[in-house]
Amino acid sequence: MKIKNKRGDIPITILVIGILAICTLTIFSFYTSSSKVKSGFDSVGIVNRAVIEMQKISLYSELGFSETEIESIFDIKPEADGKRRYISFVRGGISVNHFLR
């Protein structure tokens, strides 16, 4: 088989290599962005943990535990002015302070 137009092969080869490079960069971009998005959902987990801890605290108070026992079990801290109390949760770079009534 004899090739008639050798000049046409070079642009087509460059086009194919360019398309492959763009597809590779696109796949790499999706991979890196999906890992960033998954790590961003850790904040949802810490908020859910705070809600569960609050439910545990209300259960302990309904079971008849004293306030001092509940404070020691759940590491409840008073605010600087002493008016409110809070529980602190930290995961990764996210910190959640949940204030109690």
Phi and psi restraints in degrees (range 20) as a CNS / XPLOR table:
assign (resid 1 and name C) (resid 2 and name N)
       (resid 2 and name CA) (resid 2 and name C) 1.0 -105.3 20.0 2
assign (resid 2 and name N) (resid 2 and name CA)
       (resid 2 and name C) (resid 3 and name N) 1.0 130.1 20.0 2
assign (resid 2 and name C) (resid 3 and name N)
       (resid 3 and name CA) (resid 3 and name C) 1.0 -83.3 20.0 2
assign (resid 3 and name N) (resid 3 and name CA)
       (resid 3 and name C) (resid 4 and name N) 1.0 127.5 20.0 2
assign (resid 3 and name C) (resid 4 and name N)
       (resid 4 and name CA) (resid 4 and name C) 1.0 -88.8 20.0 2
assign (resid 4 and name N) (resid 4 and name CA)
       (resid 4 and name C) (resid 5 and name N) 1.0 -36.7 20.0 2
assign (resid 4 and name C) (resid 5 and name N)
       (resid 5 and name CA) (resid 5 and name C) 1.0 -125.5 20.0 2
assign (resid 5 and name N) (resid 5 and name CA)
       (resid 5 and name C) (resid 6 and name N) 1.0 94.9 20.0 2
assign (resid 5 and name C) (resid 6 and name N)
       (resid 6 and name CA) (resid 6 and name C) 1.0 -76.1 20.0 2
assign (resid 6 and name N) (resid 6 and name CA)
       (resid 6 and name C) (resid 7 and name N) 1.0 -22.8 20.0 2
assign (resid 6 and name C) (resid 7 and name N)
       (resid 7 and name CA) (resid 7 and name C) 1.0 -69.5 20.0 2
assign (resid 7 and name N) (resid 7 and name CA)
       (resid 7 and name C) (resid 8 and name N) 1.0 -27.8 20.0 2
assign (resid 7 and name C) (resid 8 and name N)
       (resid 8 and name CA) (resid 8 and name C) 1.0 -75.5 20.0 2
assign (resid 8 and name N) (resid 8 and name CA)
       (resid 8 and name C) (resid 9 and name N) 1.0 -20.9 20.0 2
assign (resid 8 and name C) (resid 9 and name N)
       (resid 9 and name CA) (resid 9 and name C) 1.0 -71.1 20.0 2
assign (resid 9 and name N) (resid 9 and name CA)
       (resid 9 and name C) (resid 10 and name N) 1.0 -34.9 20.0 2
assign (resid 9 and name C) (resid 10 and name N)
       (resid 10 and name CA) (resid 10 and name C) 1.0 -66.0 20.0 2
assign (resid 10 and name N) (resid 10 and name CA)
       (resid 10 and name C) (resid 11 and name N) 1.0 -50.5 20.0 2
assign (resid 10 and name C) (resid 11 and name N)
       (resid 11 and name CA) (resid 11 and name C) 1.0 -62.9 20.0 2
assign (resid 11 and name N) (resid 11 and name CA)
       (resid 11 and name C) (resid 12 and name N) 1.0 -35.9 20.0 2
assign (resid 11 and name C) (resid 12 and name N)
       (resid 12 and name CA) (resid 12 and name C) 1.0 -67.7 20.0 2
assign (resid 12 and name N) (resid 12 and name CA)
       (resid 12 and name C) (resid 13 and name N) 1.0 -39.6 20.0 2
assign (resid 12 and name C) (resid 13 and name N)
       (resid 13 and name CA) (resid 13 and name C) 1.0 -63.6 20.0 2
assign (resid 13 and name N) (resid 13 and name CA)
       (resid 13 and name C) (resid 14 and name N) 1.0 -44.1 20.0 2
assign (resid 13 and name C) (resid 14 and name N)
       (resid 14 and name CA) (resid 14 and name C) 1.0 -63.3 20.0 2
assign (resid 14 and name N) (resid 14 and name CA)
       (resid 14 and name C) (resid 15 and name N) 1.0 -40.6 20.0 2
assign (resid 14 and name C) (resid 15 and name N)
       (resid 15 and name CA) (resid 15 and name C) 1.0 -62.3 20.0 2
assign (resid 15 and name N) (resid 15 and name CA)
       (resid 15 and name C) (resid 16 and name N) 1.0 -45.0 20.0 2
assign (resid 15 and name C) (resid 16 and name N)
       (resid 16 and name CA) (resid 16 and name C) 1.0 -64.6 20.0 2
assign (resid 16 and name N) (resid 16 and name CA)
       (resid 16 and name C) (resid 17 and name N) 1.0 -43.7 20.0 2
assign (resid 16 and name C) (resid 17 and name N)
       (resid 17 and name CA) (resid 17 and name C) 1.0 -63.6 20.0 2
assign (resid 17 and name N) (resid 17 and name CA)
       (resid 17 and name C) (resid 18 and name N) 1.0 -40.0 20.0 2
assign (resid 17 and name C) (resid 18 and name N)
       (resid 18 and name CA) (resid 18 and name C) 1.0 -63.4 20.0 2
assign (resid 18 and name N) (resid 18 and name CA)
       (resid 18 and name C) (resid 19 and name N) 1.0 -43.4 20.0 2
assign (resid 18 and name C) (resid 19 and name N)
       (resid 19 and name CA) (resid 19 and name C) 1.0 -64.6 20.0 2
assign (resid 19 and name N) (resid 19 and name CA)
       (resid 19 and name C) (resid 20 and name N) 1.0 -41.6 20.0 2
assign (resid 19 and name C) (resid 20 and name N)
       (resid 20 and name CA) (resid 20 and name C) 1.0 -63.5 20.0 2
assign (resid 20 and name N) (resid 20 and name CA)
       (resid 20 and name C) (resid 21 and name N) 1.0 -38.9 20.0 2
assign (resid 20 and name C) (resid 21 and name N)
       (resid 21 and name CA) (resid 21 and name C) 1.0 -65.4 20.0 2
assign (resid 21 and name N) (resid 21 and name CA)
       (resid 21 and name C) (resid 22 and name N) 1.0 -42.3 20.0 2
assign (resid 21 and name C) (resid 22 and name N)
       (resid 22 and name CA) (resid 22 and name C) 1.0 -64.3 20.0 2
assign (resid 22 and name N) (resid 22 and name CA)
       (resid 22 and name C) (resid 23 and name N) 1.0 -42.6 20.0 2
assign (resid 22 and name C) (resid 23 and name N)
       (resid 23 and name CA) (resid 23 and name C) 1.0 -63.6 20.0 2
assign (resid 23 and name N) (resid 23 and name CA)
       (resid 23 and name C) (resid 24 and name N) 1.0 -40.6 20.0 2
assign (resid 23 and name C) (resid 24 and name N)
       (resid 24 and name CA) (resid 24 and name C) 1.0 -64.5 20.0 2
assign (resid 24 and name N) (resid 24 and name CA)
       (resid 24 and name C) (resid 25 and name N) 1.0 -44.1 20.0 2
assign (resid 24 and name C) (resid 25 and name N)
       (resid 25 and name CA) (resid 25 and name C) 1.0 -64.1 20.0 2
assign (resid 25 and name N) (resid 25 and name CA)
       (resid 25 and name C) (resid 26 and name N) 1.0 -36.2 20.0 2
assign (resid 25 and name C) (resid 26 and name N)
       (resid 26 and name CA) (resid 26 and name C) 1.0 -65.8 20.0 2
assign (resid 26 and name N) (resid 26 and name CA)
       (resid 26 and name C) (resid 27 and name N) 1.0 -45.2 20.0 2
assign (resid 26 and name C) (resid 27 and name N)
       (resid 27 and name CA) (resid 27 and name C) 1.0 -62.7 20.0 2
assign (resid 27 and name N) (resid 27 and name CA)
       (resid 27 and name C) (resid 28 and name N) 1.0 -42.7 20.0 2
assign (resid 27 and name C) (resid 28 and name N)
       (resid 28 and name CA) (resid 28 and name C) 1.0 -62.7 20.0 2
assign (resid 28 and name N) (resid 28 and name CA)
       (resid 28 and name C) (resid 29 and name N) 1.0 -40.1 20.0 2
assign (resid 28 and name C) (resid 29 and name N)
       (resid 29 and name CA) (resid 29 and name C) 1.0 -63.8 20.0 2
assign (resid 29 and name N) (resid 29 and name CA)
       (resid 29 and name C) (resid 30 and name N) 1.0 -43.9 20.0 2
assign (resid 29 and name C) (resid 30 and name N)
       (resid 30 and name CA) (resid 30 and name C) 1.0 -63.6 20.0 2
assign (resid 30 and name N) (resid 30 and name CA)
       (resid 30 and name C) (resid 31 and name N) 1.0 -39.1 20.0 2
assign (resid 30 and name C) (resid 31 and name N)
       (resid 31 and name CA) (resid 31 and name C) 1.0 -64.0 20.0 2
assign (resid 31 and name N) (resid 31 and name CA)
       (resid 31 and name C) (resid 32 and name N) 1.0 -47.1 20.0 2
assign (resid 31 and name C) (resid 32 and name N)
       (resid 32 and name CA) (resid 32 and name C) 1.0 -69.5 20.0 2
assign (resid 32 and name N) (resid 32 and name CA)
       (resid 32 and name C) (resid 33 and name N) 1.0 -37.8 20.0 2
assign (resid 32 and name C) (resid 33 and name N)
       (resid 33 and name CA) (resid 33 and name C) 1.0 -71.0 20.0 2
assign (resid 33 and name N) (resid 33 and name CA)
       (resid 33 and name C) (resid 34 and name N) 1.0 -33.6 20.0 2
assign (resid 33 and name C) (resid 34 and name N)
       (resid 34 and name CA) (resid 34 and name C) 1.0 -68.4 20.0 2
assign (resid 34 and name N) (resid 34 and name CA)
       (resid 34 and name C) (resid 35 and name N) 1.0 -34.2 20.0 2
assign (resid 34 and name C) (resid 35 and name N)
       (resid 35 and name CA) (resid 35 and name C) 1.0 -70.0 20.0 2
assign (resid 35 and name N) (resid 35 and name CA)
       (resid 35 and name C) (resid 36 and name N) 1.0 -33.6 20.0 2
assign (resid 35 and name C) (resid 36 and name N)
       (resid 36 and name CA) (resid 36 and name C) 1.0 -69.1 20.0 2
assign (resid 36 and name N) (resid 36 and name CA)
       (resid 36 and name C) (resid 37 and name N) 1.0 -38.7 20.0 2
assign (resid 36 and name C) (resid 37 and name N)
       (resid 37 and name CA) (resid 37 and name C) 1.0 -67.5 20.0 2
assign (resid 37 and name N) (resid 37 and name CA)
       (resid 37 and name C) (resid 38 and name N) 1.0 -41.2 20.0 2
assign (resid 37 and name C) (resid 38 and name N)
       (resid 38 and name CA) (resid 38 and name C) 1.0 -63.1 20.0 2
assign (resid 38 and name N) (resid 38 and name CA)
       (resid 38 and name C) (resid 39 and name N) 1.0 -38.7 20.0 2
assign (resid 38 and name C) (resid 39 and name N)
       (resid 39 and name CA) (resid 39 and name C) 1.0 -70.3 20.0 2
assign (resid 39 and name N) (resid 39 and name CA)
       (resid 39 and name C) (resid 40 and name N) 1.0 -25.6 20.0 2
assign (resid 39 and name C) (resid 40 and name N)
       (resid 40 and name CA) (resid 40 and name C) 1.0 -70.7 20.0 2
assign (resid 40 and name N) (resid 40 and name CA)
       (resid 40 and name C) (resid 41 and name N) 1.0 -22.0 20.0 2
assign (resid 40 and name C) (resid 41 and name N)
       (resid 41 and name CA) (resid 41 and name C) 1.0 -80.5 20.0 2
assign (resid 41 and name N) (resid 41 and name CA)
       (resid 41 and name C) (resid 42 and name N) 1.0 -1.2 20.0 2
assign (resid 41 and name C) (resid 42 and name N)
       (resid 42 and name CA) (resid 42 and name C) 1.0 -64.1 20.0 2
assign (resid 42 and name N) (resid 42 and name CA)
       (resid 42 and name C) (resid 43 and name N) 1.0 -27.4 20.0 2
assign (resid 42 and name C) (resid 43 and name N)
       (resid 43 and name CA) (resid 43 and name C) 1.0 -65.6 20.0 2
assign (resid 43 and name N) (resid 43 and name CA)
       (resid 43 and name C) (resid 44 and name N) 1.0 -31.5 20.0 2
assign (resid 43 and name C) (resid 44 and name N)
       (resid 44 and name CA) (resid 44 and name C) 1.0 -66.0 20.0 2
assign (resid 44 and name N) (resid 44 and name CA)
       (resid 44 and name C) (resid 45 and name N) 1.0 -39.1 20.0 2
assign (resid 44 and name C) (resid 45 and name N)
       (resid 45 and name CA) (resid 45 and name C) 1.0 -64.1 20.0 2
assign (resid 45 and name N) (resid 45 and name CA)
       (resid 45 and name C) (resid 46 and name N) 1.0 -38.9 20.0 2
assign (resid 45 and name C) (resid 46 and name N)
       (resid 46 and name CA) (resid 46 and name C) 1.0 -71.4 20.0 2
assign (resid 46 and name N) (resid 46 and name CA)
       (resid 46 and name C) (resid 47 and name N) 1.0 -33.8 20.0 2
assign (resid 46 and name C) (resid 47 and name N)
       (resid 47 and name CA) (resid 47 and name C) 1.0 -68.0 20.0 2
assign (resid 47 and name N) (resid 47 and name CA)
       (resid 47 and name C) (resid 48 and name N) 1.0 -40.8 20.0 2
assign (resid 47 and name C) (resid 48 and name N)
       (resid 48 and name CA) (resid 48 and name C) 1.0 -62.9 20.0 2
assign (resid 48 and name N) (resid 48 and name CA)
       (resid 48 and name C) (resid 49 and name N) 1.0 -38.0 20.0 2
assign (resid 48 and name C) (resid 49 and name N)
       (resid 49 and name CA) (resid 49 and name C) 1.0 -63.2 20.0 2
assign (resid 49 and name N) (resid 49 and name CA)
       (resid 49 and name C) (resid 50 and name N) 1.0 -40.6 20.0 2
assign (resid 49 and name C) (resid 50 and name N)
       (resid 50 and name CA) (resid 50 and name C) 1.0 -63.1 20.0 2
assign (resid 50 and name N) (resid 50 and name CA)
       (resid 50 and name C) (resid 51 and name N) 1.0 -40.5 20.0 2
assign (resid 50 and name C) (resid 51 and name N)
       (resid 51 and name CA) (resid 51 and name C) 1.0 -64.9 20.0 2
assign (resid 51 and name N) (resid 51 and name CA)
       (resid 51 and name C) (resid 52 and name N) 1.0 -42.1 20.0 2
assign (resid 51 and name C) (resid 52 and name N)
       (resid 52 and name CA) (resid 52 and name C) 1.0 -64.3 20.0 2
assign (resid 52 and name N) (resid 52 and name CA)
       (resid 52 and name C) (resid 53 and name N) 1.0 -41.4 20.0 2
assign (resid 52 and name C) (resid 53 and name N)
       (resid 53 and name CA) (resid 53 and name C) 1.0 -63.4 20.0 2
assign (resid 53 and name N) (resid 53 and name CA)
       (resid 53 and name C) (resid 54 and name N) 1.0 -37.8 20.0 2
assign (resid 53 and name C) (resid 54 and name N)
       (resid 54 and name CA) (resid 54 and name C) 1.0 -65.5 20.0 2
assign (resid 54 and name N) (resid 54 and name CA)
       (resid 54 and name C) (resid 55 and name N) 1.0 -38.6 20.0 2
assign (resid 54 and name C) (resid 55 and name N)
       (resid 55 and name CA) (resid 55 and name C) 1.0 -66.1 20.0 2
assign (resid 55 and name N) (resid 55 and name CA)
       (resid 55 and name C) (resid 56 and name N) 1.0 -37.6 20.0 2
assign (resid 55 and name C) (resid 56 and name N)
       (resid 56 and name CA) (resid 56 and name C) 1.0 -63.9 20.0 2
assign (resid 56 and name N) (resid 56 and name CA)
       (resid 56 and name C) (resid 57 and name N) 1.0 -41.8 20.0 2
assign (resid 56 and name C) (resid 57 and name N)
       (resid 57 and name CA) (resid 57 and name C) 1.0 -62.5 20.0 2
assign (resid 57 and name N) (resid 57 and name CA)
       (resid 57 and name C) (resid 58 and name N) 1.0 -42.9 20.0 2
assign (resid 57 and name C) (resid 58 and name N)
       (resid 58 and name CA) (resid 58 and name C) 1.0 -67.0 20.0 2
assign (resid 58 and name N) (resid 58 and name CA)
       (resid 58 and name C) (resid 59 and name N) 1.0 -34.4 20.0 2
assign (resid 58 and name C) (resid 59 and name N)
       (resid 59 and name CA) (resid 59 and name C) 1.0 -65.7 20.0 2
assign (resid 59 and name N) (resid 59 and name CA)
       (resid 59 and name C) (resid 60 and name N) 1.0 -44.8 20.0 2
assign (resid 59 and name C) (resid 60 and name N)
       (resid 60 and name CA) (resid 60 and name C) 1.0 -62.3 20.0 2
assign (resid 60 and name N) (resid 60 and name CA)
       (resid 60 and name C) (resid 61 and name N) 1.0 -39.2 20.0 2
assign (resid 60 and name C) (resid 61 and name N)
       (resid 61 and name CA) (resid 61 and name C) 1.0 -69.4 20.0 2
assign (resid 61 and name N) (resid 61 and name CA)
       (resid 61 and name C) (resid 62 and name N) 1.0 -34.2 20.0 2
assign (resid 61 and name C) (resid 62 and name N)
       (resid 62 and name CA) (resid 62 and name C) 1.0 -70.7 20.0 2
assign (resid 62 and name N) (resid 62 and name CA)
       (resid 62 and name C) (resid 63 and name N) 1.0 -28.2 20.0 2
assign (resid 62 and name C) (resid 63 and name N)
       (resid 63 and name CA) (resid 63 and name C) 1.0 -78.0 20.0 2
assign (resid 63 and name N) (resid 63 and name CA)
       (resid 63 and name C) (resid 64 and name N) 1.0 -8.2 20.0 2
assign (resid 63 and name C) (resid 64 and name N)
       (resid 64 and name CA) (resid 64 and name C) 1.0 101.7 20.0 2
assign (resid 64 and name N) (resid 64 and name CA)
       (resid 64 and name C) (resid 65 and name N) 1.0 12.7 20.0 2
assign (resid 64 and name C) (resid 65 and name N)
       (resid 65 and name CA) (resid 65 and name C) 1.0 -70.0 20.0 2
assign (resid 65 and name N) (resid 65 and name CA)
       (resid 65 and name C) (resid 66 and name N) 1.0 145.8 20.0 2
assign (resid 65 and name C) (resid 66 and name N)
       (resid 66 and name CA) (resid 66 and name C) 1.0 -77.1 20.0 2
assign (resid 66 and name N) (resid 66 and name CA)
       (resid 66 and name C) (resid 67 and name N) 1.0 163.1 20.0 2
assign (resid 66 and name C) (resid 67 and name N)
       (resid 67 and name CA) (resid 67 and name C) 1.0 -61.4 20.0 2
assign (resid 67 and name N) (resid 67 and name CA)
       (resid 67 and name C) (resid 68 and name N) 1.0 -38.0 20.0 2
assign (resid 67 and name C) (resid 68 and name N)
       (resid 68 and name CA) (resid 68 and name C) 1.0 -68.1 20.0 2
assign (resid 68 and name N) (resid 68 and name CA)
       (resid 68 and name C) (resid 69 and name N) 1.0 -36.8 20.0 2
assign (resid 68 and name C) (resid 69 and name N)
       (resid 69 and name CA) (resid 69 and name C) 1.0 -65.1 20.0 2
assign (resid 69 and name N) (resid 69 and name CA)
       (resid 69 and name C) (resid 70 and name N) 1.0 -43.8 20.0 2
assign (resid 69 and name C) (resid 70 and name N)
       (resid 70 and name CA) (resid 70 and name C) 1.0 -64.5 20.0 2
assign (resid 70 and name N) (resid 70 and name CA)
       (resid 70 and name C) (resid 71 and name N) 1.0 -41.0 20.0 2
assign (resid 70 and name C) (resid 71 and name N)
       (resid 71 and name CA) (resid 71 and name C) 1.0 -62.9 20.0 2
assign (resid 71 and name N) (resid 71 and name CA)
       (resid 71 and name C) (resid 72 and name N) 1.0 -38.7 20.0 2
assign (resid 71 and name C) (resid 72 and name N)
       (resid 72 and name CA) (resid 72 and name C) 1.0 -75.0 20.0 2
assign (resid 72 and name N) (resid 72 and name CA)
       (resid 72 and name C) (resid 73 and name N) 1.0 -35.2 20.0 2
assign (resid 72 and name C) (resid 73 and name N)
       (resid 73 and name CA) (resid 73 and name C) 1.0 -67.4 20.0 2
assign (resid 73 and name N) (resid 73 and name CA)
       (resid 73 and name C) (resid 74 and name N) 1.0 -44.9 20.0 2
assign (resid 73 and name C) (resid 74 and name N)
       (resid 74 and name CA) (resid 74 and name C) 1.0 -100.9 20.0 2
assign (resid 74 and name N) (resid 74 and name CA)
       (resid 74 and name C) (resid 75 and name N) 1.0 6.0 20.0 2
assign (resid 74 and name C) (resid 75 and name N)
       (resid 75 and name CA) (resid 75 and name C) 1.0 55.4 20.0 2
assign (resid 75 and name N) (resid 75 and name CA)
       (resid 75 and name C) (resid 76 and name N) 1.0 54.1 20.0 2
assign (resid 75 and name C) (resid 76 and name N)
       (resid 76 and name CA) (resid 76 and name C) 1.0 -81.8 20.0 2
assign (resid 76 and name N) (resid 76 and name CA)
       (resid 76 and name C) (resid 77 and name N) 1.0 130.2 20.0 2
assign (resid 76 and name C) (resid 77 and name N)
       (resid 77 and name CA) (resid 77 and name C) 1.0 -113.6 20.0 2
assign (resid 77 and name N) (resid 77 and name CA)
       (resid 77 and name C) (resid 78 and name N) 1.0 144.5 20.0 2
assign (resid 77 and name C) (resid 78 and name N)
       (resid 78 and name CA) (resid 78 and name C) 1.0 -82.1 20.0 2
assign (resid 78 and name N) (resid 78 and name CA)
       (resid 78 and name C) (resid 79 and name N) 1.0 150.7 20.0 2
assign (resid 78 and name C) (resid 79 and name N)
       (resid 79 and name CA) (resid 79 and name C) 1.0 -72.6 20.0 2
assign (resid 79 and name N) (resid 79 and name CA)
       (resid 79 and name C) (resid 80 and name N) 1.0 165.3 20.0 2
assign (resid 79 and name C) (resid 80 and name N)
       (resid 80 and name CA) (resid 80 and name C) 1.0 -57.9 20.0 2
assign (resid 80 and name N) (resid 80 and name CA)
       (resid 80 and name C) (resid 81 and name N) 1.0 -38.1 20.0 2
assign (resid 80 and name C) (resid 81 and name N)
       (resid 81 and name CA) (resid 81 and name C) 1.0 -81.7 20.0 2
assign (resid 81 and name N) (resid 81 and name CA)
       (resid 81 and name C) (resid 82 and name N) 1.0 -9.8 20.0 2
assign (resid 81 and name C) (resid 82 and name N)
       (resid 82 and name CA) (resid 82 and name C) 1.0 81.8 20.0 2
assign (resid 82 and name N) (resid 82 and name CA)
       (resid 82 and name C) (resid 83 and name N) 1.0 2.1 20.0 2
assign (resid 82 and name C) (resid 83 and name N)
       (resid 83 and name CA) (resid 83 and name C) 1.0 -82.4 20.0 2
assign (resid 83 and name N) (resid 83 and name CA)
       (resid 83 and name C) (resid 84 and name N) 1.0 -37.9 20.0 2
assign (resid 83 and name C) (resid 84 and name N)
       (resid 84 and name CA) (resid 84 and name C) 1.0 -120.6 20.0 2
assign (resid 84 and name N) (resid 84 and name CA)
       (resid 84 and name C) (resid 85 and name N) 1.0 158.2 20.0 2
assign (resid 84 and name C) (resid 85 and name N)
       (resid 85 and name CA) (resid 85 and name C) 1.0 -118.8 20.0 2
assign (resid 85 and name N) (resid 85 and name CA)
       (resid 85 and name C) (resid 86 and name N) 1.0 154.8 20.0 2
assign (resid 85 and name C) (resid 86 and name N)
       (resid 86 and name CA) (resid 86 and name C) 1.0 -148.2 20.0 2
assign (resid 86 and name N) (resid 86 and name CA)
       (resid 86 and name C) (resid 87 and name N) 1.0 161.1 20.0 2
assign (resid 86 and name C) (resid 87 and name N)
       (resid 87 and name CA) (resid 87 and name C) 1.0 -115.4 20.0 2
assign (resid 87 and name N) (resid 87 and name CA)
       (resid 87 and name C) (resid 88 and name N) 1.0 137.7 20.0 2
assign (resid 87 and name C) (resid 88 and name N)
       (resid 88 and name CA) (resid 88 and name C) 1.0 -113.1 20.0 2
assign (resid 88 and name N) (resid 88 and name CA)
       (resid 88 and name C) (resid 89 and name N) 1.0 132.9 20.0 2
assign (resid 88 and name C) (resid 89 and name N)
       (resid 89 and name CA) (resid 89 and name C) 1.0 -122.9 20.0 2
assign (resid 89 and name N) (resid 89 and name CA)
       (resid 89 and name C) (resid 90 and name N) 1.0 133.9 20.0 2
assign (resid 89 and name C) (resid 90 and name N)
       (resid 90 and name CA) (resid 90 and name C) 1.0 -131.3 20.0 2
assign (resid 90 and name N) (resid 90 and name CA)
       (resid 90 and name C) (resid 91 and name N) 1.0 129.3 20.0 2
assign (resid 90 and name C) (resid 91 and name N)
       (resid 91 and name CA) (resid 91 and name C) 1.0 -145.1 20.0 2
assign (resid 91 and name N) (resid 91 and name CA)
       (resid 91 and name C) (resid 92 and name N) 1.0 124.1 20.0 2
assign (resid 91 and name C) (resid 92 and name N)
       (resid 92 and name CA) (resid 92 and name C) 1.0 63.4 20.0 2
assign (resid 92 and name N) (resid 92 and name CA)
       (resid 92 and name C) (resid 93 and name N) 1.0 -126.2 20.0 2
assign (resid 92 and name C) (resid 93 and name N)
       (resid 93 and name CA) (resid 93 and name C) 1.0 -100.2 20.0 2
assign (resid 93 and name N) (resid 93 and name CA)
       (resid 93 and name C) (resid 94 and name N) 1.0 11.1 20.0 2
assign (resid 93 and name C) (resid 94 and name N)
       (resid 94 and name CA) (resid 94 and name C) 1.0 -109.4 20.0 2
assign (resid 94 and name N) (resid 94 and name CA)
       (resid 94 and name C) (resid 95 and name N) 1.0 132.8 20.0 2
assign (resid 94 and name C) (resid 95 and name N)
       (resid 95 and name CA) (resid 95 and name C) 1.0 -123.1 20.0 2
assign (resid 95 and name N) (resid 95 and name CA)
       (resid 95 and name C) (resid 96 and name N) 1.0 132.1 20.0 2
assign (resid 95 and name C) (resid 96 and name N)
       (resid 96 and name CA) (resid 96 and name C) 1.0 -122.8 20.0 2
assign (resid 96 and name N) (resid 96 and name CA)
       (resid 96 and name C) (resid 97 and name N) 1.0 124.1 20.0 2
assign (resid 96 and name C) (resid 97 and name N)
       (resid 97 and name CA) (resid 97 and name C) 1.0 -109.0 20.0 2
assign (resid 97 and name N) (resid 97 and name CA)
       (resid 97 and name C) (resid 98 and name N) 1.0 120.3 20.0 2
assign (resid 97 and name C) (resid 98 and name N)
       (resid 98 and name CA) (resid 98 and name C) 1.0 -109.1 20.0 2
assign (resid 98 and name N) (resid 98 and name CA)
       (resid 98 and name C) (resid 99 and name N) 1.0 118.5 20.0 2
assign (resid 98 and name C) (resid 99 and name N)
       (resid 99 and name CA) (resid 99 and name C) 1.0 -85.8 20.0 2
assign (resid 99 and name N) (resid 99 and name CA)
       (resid 99 and name C) (resid 100 and name N) 1.0 138.8 20.0 2
assign (resid 99 and name C) (resid 100 and name N)
       (resid 100 and name CA) (resid 100 and name C) 1.0 -93.4 20.0 2
assign (resid 100 and name N) (resid 100 and name CA)
       (resid 100 and name C) (resid 101 and name N) 1.0 161.3 20.0 2
